[in-house]
Amino acid sequence: MNNTEYHQKIEQIWQQIEEQLEEQDCDVDCDTQGSVFTITFADRSQIVINKQEPLQELWLASKLGGYHFSYQQGQWLNAEGKNFWTYLTEACLAHGEQVNFI
């Protein structure tokens, strides 16, 4: 995947996240600053999702910890083969919002 495709894929993910949070009426704010997408919850806790362009990875940090995902077999997976959307769903739940991204 070239850098343009990488950025397009990340932008699509960020858009999907924001759309699902709105559609499911979650009490959150989303913000994008450069290569960082932040979800801020009612209690001011955050999930941070950012681009790691040199590695062409997607990183997610939340109350549950930090995770790295690379694009494999048409989806974003971590080293153990677990899907990004699964981690994001679990992270939102840990932050007090039940959201179904899957």
N, C-alpha and C positions, 0 to 999 in steps of 0.2 A: 504494500500500500504506500502510495506517495504521500507527502505532507498535506497536499490539498485534500485528498480523500480522507486522511486522518482527521483534519479539522472539520470537514463536512460531517463525518460520523459523530464526532463529539457534539457539534452544534445540534444535530438531530436528537441526540440523547437529551441534551439540556432542554430542548423544546418539548420533547415527550414528557419529561419530568414535570415541567411547569404546567403543561396541559392536564396531566393526570391529577396533579395536586388541586388545580382549579375545578376540574370536573367532579372530584370527590369531596369538594367543599372543605378542604383542610385549612386550618387556621395557621398559615405560614406565609412568610415573605420570601421571594426568590430574588436574587441579585447576581448579576454577572459583572465582574471586574477583570478585564483582560482574559487570562487563562483560568480564572477561578469562578465557579458557580457555587453560590451559598444558599442554603435553605435555612431560614431562621424561624424557630418555633415560638409559640406564645410565651414559653418560659425563658426565652432568649438563648436557649441552647441552639447549636448549629450542626448541620451536616455540610461539609466542604467537599466539593468534587472538582478536581482540577486536572488539566492537561499536563502530561509530561512528554512534551514533543520530542526531546532527544531519544527517548525510549519508545515513543509511540504508544504510551500507556495512558490509562485513565485511573486516577487515584481517588479513593473515597475515604474520608475521615469522619468519624462520628463517636458517640459515647461507647460504641462497641469496639473501637480501635481503627487502625488504618489498614487499607487493603489496596493492592495494585492489580490492575486488570489489563490484559493485552487482547487484541482482536484475533480470535482463532475460530475457525470453522463457522464463520458468519455471526459470531457473538463475542461479547466481552467476558472473558473468563480469567479467574485468578490461577495461581500455580496449581491449586488442587482441583481445578476444573469447575469451580462453582461460579454461577452466573452473576454478573453485576446486579441485575434486577432483583435477584433473591437477597443479596446483601442490602440493597437500598430499601427494600420492603422491611427487612428486619431492623435496619437502622431507624427508619421512620417510626416503627412501633416502639423502639427503645426511647425515642424522643417524644412519645405520647400521641402519635397520629397513626391510625390504621389506614394504610393505603395499599391498593393492589396494583402493582406495576406489571405483574406477570400475566 
